[in-house]
Each structure stands twice: as structure tokens, then as C-alpha cells.
Amino acid sequence: MSDMANAIMDAAERRIRAAGYNGFSFREIAADVGVKSASVHYHFPTKERLAAAVASRYTDRFLKSVESRVATGADTLEAWKGEFRRALAEDGQMCLCGALGASARNLPAEVITEVRAFFKRGIDLLTSSGMSVEKAMGLFATLEGAMLMANTFGDARAFDQATSIYG
């Protein structure tokens, strides 16, 4: 992927996390990156393709970070909780796929496919570590909900309080 395509995806990710799928236009992305709108269209012909590419990249990056935490000695629960907490602290916003998932019924098929992949791959990783599907889904729901609470209250401590049930 070219530097320009990555810059476009970075700008789109920031806007999606802040305002969801309908919270950005190619014109705004172009202004963020400092190019003409035609350049954004050159790399990503449609908004759907751009959002799907951003969600796919986010999924790969997020899950790779979780796997890295586990590889360096964190237990599975600690790794997931830690990665969501890191994302909240460093990015200061919602999980990208959580933000998109909140409006899943209104997303184009190409985008919802990638959002579902984030959740499915995450649940698969959790179950492959020995967690039941029910517990994996419950953990995911708690982590996403804890981010929502922290963002709603404007206080990261709400995330810690909401996830304290997991130790």
C-alpha cells in the first residue's frame, strides 16, 4: 500500500472513529491529507471500498497487537483488556469496528463484511485459547461497552470500572 493510500486510510479512520461511517466525505479526507478529492478517488473509488479497507487494516493491526501481548506472556484476558485499554488511552475514541458496528444495519455490505470479520476473528481467537463462545462474546461485549462508557463519560476510569469484573 502506498504512503498516500495509508495517509488517506489514517484520515478516514480518525473520522470514522469520531463520527461513524456517515461522518466523513472524500472532500474532508482530501482536505485532511492535503490532496484533491480526485486523488482519494484514485486510491479508493468508493466510500464503501475506503471504509472496508480501513476496517480490514484495523482488524489486522488490532488482532496482531493482541497476539503480540499473548506471545510476550500476557494471559488471554489480560491481552484483550490491555489492548482495548491501550486503544482508548492512545486513540481516545471508540474501537473502529465497534463504532461501525453500532450502525451495522445501515452499512453497505462491503463494510459490514469487514466489521463482522473483526468480531468473528476476535471470537475465534478467544475460543482457540480455550474460552467458550458465550464467554468470548460476553468479554467482547463488555470491552466494547466499557469503551462506550468511557467515551460517554469522558473518563477512561469508566473503562477500568466496567472491566473490573474480569480482574
Solvent accessible surface area in square Angstrom, and as a share of the most:
residue,aa,sasa,rsa
1,M,157,0.70
2,S,55,0.35
3,D,129,0.67
4,M,64,0.28
5,A,6,0.05
6,N,49,0.25
7,A,36,0.28
8,I,0,0.00
9,M,5,0.02
10,D,57,0.30
11,A,0,0.00
12,A,0,0.00
13,E,13,0.06
14,R,138,0.50
15,R,74,0.27
16,I,0,0.00
17,R,19,0.07
18,A,70,0.54
19,A,65,0.50
20,G,15,0.15
21,Y,17,0.07
22,N,123,0.63
23,G,23,0.22
24,F,8,0.03
25,S,45,0.29
26,F,18,0.07
27,R,189,0.69
28,E,68,0.30
29,I,0,0.00
30,A,4,0.03
31,A,78,0.61
32,D,66,0.34
33,V,38,0.22
34,G,67,0.64
35,V,38,0.22
36,K,163,0.69
37,S,39,0.25
38,A,74,0.57
39,S,33,0.21
40,V,0,0.00
41,H,84,0.38
42,Y,175,0.67
43,H,54,0.24
44,F,9,0.04
45,P,67,0.42
46,T,57,0.33
47,K,51,0.22
48,E,59,0.26
49,R,120,0.44
50,L,0,0.00
51,A,0,0.00
52,A,8,0.06
53,A,27,0.21
54,V,0,0.00
55,A,0,0.00
56,S,40,0.26
57,R,52,0.19
58,Y,4,0.02
59,T,3,0.01
60,D,64,0.33
61,R,101,0.37
62,F,6,0.02
63,L,4,0.02
64,K,139,0.59
65,S,35,0.22
66,V,3,0.02
67,E,84,0.38
68,S,57,0.37
69,R,74,0.27
70,V,64,0.37
71,A,87,0.67
72,T,118,0.69
73,G,67,0.64
74,A,20,0.15
75,D,86,0.45
76,T,28,0.16
77,L,47,0.23
78,E,104,0.47
79,A,0,0.00
80,W,3,0.01
81,K,40,0.17
82,G,20,0.20
83,E,2,0.01
84,F,0,0.00
85,R,67,0.24
86,R,74,0.27
87,A,1,0.00
88,L,11,0.06
89,A,66,0.51
90,E,122,0.55
91,D,58,0.30
92,G,43,0.41
93,Q,57,0.25
94,M,30,0.14
95,C,0,0.00
96,L,0,0.00
97,C,0,0.00
98,G,11,0.11
99,A,19,0.14
100,L,0,0.00
101,G,26,0.25
102,A,93,0.72
103,S,37,0.24
104,A,34,0.27
105,R,234,0.85
106,N,116,0.60
107,L,19,0.09
108,P,35,0.22
109,A,77,0.60
110,E,76,0.34
111,V,0,0.00
112,I,18,0.09
113,T,82,0.47
114,E,47,0.21
115,V,3,0.02
116,R,156,0.57
117,A,33,0.26
118,F,0,0.00
119,F,53,0.22
120,K,129,0.55
121,R,103,0.38
122,G,0,0.00
123,I,29,0.15
124,D,65,0.34
125,L,49,0.24
126,L,0,0.00
127,T,40,0.23
128,S,94,0.61
129,S,62,0.40
130,G,70,0.68
131,M,43,0.19
132,S,50,0.32
133,V,79,0.45
134,E,134,0.60
135,K,140,0.59
136,A,0,0.00
137,M,104,0.46
138,G,30,0.29
139,L,1,0.00
140,F,6,0.03
141,A,67,0.52
142,T,32,0.18
143,L,0,0.00
144,E,20,0.09
145,G,28,0.27
146,A,1,0.01
147,M,0,0.00
148,L,99,0.49
149,M,86,0.39
150,A,3,0.02
151,N,53,0.27
152,T,99,0.58
153,F,134,0.56
154,G,71,0.68
155,D,45,0.23
156,A,37,0.29
157,R,165,0.60
158,A,12,0.09
159,F,1,0.00
160,D,57,0.30
161,Q,136,0.60
162,A,38,0.29
163,T,0,0.00
164,S,68,0.44
165,I,136,0.69
166,Y,65,0.25
167,G,87,0.83
